[in-house]
Amino acid sequence: MYRLIALTCLTLAATQGIVRACPFCTAVSQTLRQEMKQMDVVGIALRVAAESDSVSTFEIGQILKGEDLVTEKQQVDINFFGQADQKQKFLVMAIDPPDLLWSSPLALSEKAIEYIGHVRQLPEDNAQKRLEFFLQHLNDPDPVLSRDVYDEFASASYSDMLLLKENYSRDDLLTWIQDVDISPDRRRLYLVMLGICGKKEDAQLLEKLLRSEDPNQRSGLDALISCYISLYGEEGLKLVSELYLRNTQSSYADTYAAIMALRFHGTEGGVVDRQPVMESLRLILDRPELADLVIPDLARWEDWDVMDRLADLYKKADEKSSWVRVPVINYLRSCPLPRAAELLEELKEIDPVAFKRATQFFPIPQPAAQESSSLDNNLKSRGVYTDHIPPSANNQPIASSSPWNIHLQNQSSIQRPVNPLLLGSVLATIGTSIWLSMWLAISGAGSCSVLLPFGRRSRP
């Protein structure tokens, strides 16, 4: 049930063309820059009175945006919980004039106020200059700055992060990734940066972390594996295969982390040719209960050599590996070879339900050769990216996409038109699956071992 929810969520994301950001980072919330851009009023205020336990009066001292909507010294009532020193300054923002709706005030230090002033002056059309500024505050002791800078980098595209190769501090990154107390999200960001600026000799430290039995040493495993491959190259695939792909004792979470890392290197990593990455992913086909995780990638990369092998997996699928059937059907739907059409007719008779589910709820996977990316050209033209991105089978540019099938073209996202029927059916499936899963959990009629990370995550 939970694998179905995950699969439908991934498919919905792929069909809607979500904007690709830092490969393994997750932005916790909107950045201050993004929030201020959306707001009608932005100002610095003091809390002058508490009307109740939940409402306080704030006096605006400095207007950063919306001078025609508020005035200095104007007092406004805003929902606020907690205590604050009378001299404590807050960032206050509002939308929807004339009856402004105020967001929760954010306590600011003098340094944070100065930081916000600089942020408002940053160019919207020059990501490199913005990130160069934010990099100066990457590990700032002020939590407001530190959190905001993390979110800025987590939201930045990988191509933009590559532009700062000469700005990253390799020594600092090596120190930070060895801190077991650091949050996994922040560690992932540091590992992505190290994969850009590090040296091959740094892979020795990463191998030690990968082989560690301490889960804290291996936190952010997907980014750790990706960084190791970035620094060690194709040779690094041997260790990854040994520890996570061939190893049947490797946990689901660890194996999936390895798949995520390889997926990145098969699309936009630009370090390892796609063919050896594809051969590594094929190892998962020897573990039928996990094969559904890589079949969409093999289809997107036009790996038609495993067609008969996948058909055999479909025929032999049992309760533990039945998830493989829908991806196999979709793989065959995307294959242009006559043999695929023959197998589709054959497999349809074996499991009509799986065939119907695949054809009704999932679009035909688009081969990577039909997608385009100017990542390589954009970066080469600026003299900051010399490694090649491996071509596809017919020498067309590959997709600069990751697990979510995301495109980068001139650093802009390509939005696909929304299919209302597909969207409705996917959402209905997700809703029904969640409802049934909750009922099973409450009633005790079922259990699950894999949970999706629904809900808001804490800040790193």
Steps between C-alpha positions, in 0.01 A plus 500: 500500500772749595704408193192587291478841667869560435473391139200720427663800667815453293299467182298814571819693568657377178204594284471851640864602450603619847792742499824319574704633790802377699510126419472362853395800709152590616408863561320519834302809410501799271804720534473854635572627150214298355259597777576870477453489124147363545395737777334838457646643821836427661630688801702497821290550813509501879251323724348775711210329676336163555126510439462135606695176518473467123484857367758778538528855374801577282626843400659524156834676518640439152310429181683281251211450262148641471553864590164583347320249723646572845683782672785519747384497865178331390381241751349170389361201688662169400464146631802435719573235761778530754700768674743754359727774630371852436805572286460185292439575134285288272453446130130552425337431164149523362298430186159579350439872546303692602412261786853374551562148624814486713728199520665390823770747607859377482742614770815654352844588625672813374714277281187340352353843424818594315488164318143563384604839367766333285262226387255758367775644279601168342433466124217264411657422162848405625496180704878490529520836676215405731659172600841660548340731755313221677810282513662754732233418760477125445588404857411827669439474878183706459229235445291731280787545256613139516154361428429747223830434325442126516158545336652721230751232403243222533283693252786577262546295184797267478629692199504819706681325785768390254575865428642541852757221466790733578316661793433192713740429785607138456667488843190629677276257315721205593479605864126556501404167339685315777289667769255229611283760673422684178152456353468263202357778279791732563747216458347421161557859391865490609551171315353644179743793532793266571411295194548819297821631655663194660798292388525131419702440816197610705320184386705302754322679785164447332568127457575477872165664574318271254645189664422620852250303709401822677184639336599850611814472290288409198225759540401666175602177328368590154713814486795315658495234227456763229793703631718188514424423134554865402850494649605142420334467162387180334722292731276604789211301354668176611475586869142626464401176329674295766343676797149578379402350163628142505477477877165341581553588866501870419191667643228644279593855607871453425433335165259775402760762596747332265241496220436872551873572476540295182190656349658841547825390338315347210328827421673817614810398696727549199778282645424140406373374164144379507578146383691387814237668719228311315690174541520561873127565525432174317635318807177591679312277258651207690294616798144478363342661806692821418511483121210743461728777630731491198285383208373856423863615475587219262203598285592867502858412404376268222664188638309252286751217553324396821155471341468122518648498849233742618228295337630201694483702823140584417409135450673383819376785722353391834350686794838648593587616150160574344591870491726422207211440261380857443852635428566210262185582303598865480853404395356298212258781409795735453705252295470549120614147413248249356596249769361736765155502339502120492591479868231751594230278353645198676534664842156659479346153516701408810390795715230718339463706819864607502482575128192717549656682794814576300316628194238704686699665777847542353622687191739333259857562628679750280845385385778729612602545137175695442576738784747783473741682724735787448680443828825401332496786248396761756786414731764449233418840356588650838820299528408324821402152389727284287383148580268353240145387550467156340286493185206271454488204267432715194742777597226738610547708816377321808252638747640705783256328724502295814248264658226747420561524124581870518632713221753780495500705184689826511451472876125525460244231570284365221144467623289230345128552460299344777283209397192545722390138464842368591533744787157411634559127477839519669368717782203269545731201519723672754203607711344155498832335580567734792149452638527122477848501656377712792205266550729197500735666749220607736313172484814291535409307188827571329848637546762670289874528504547791260347837580502803279644814654172689511485804725721795562864438575692690764758749390857375475 
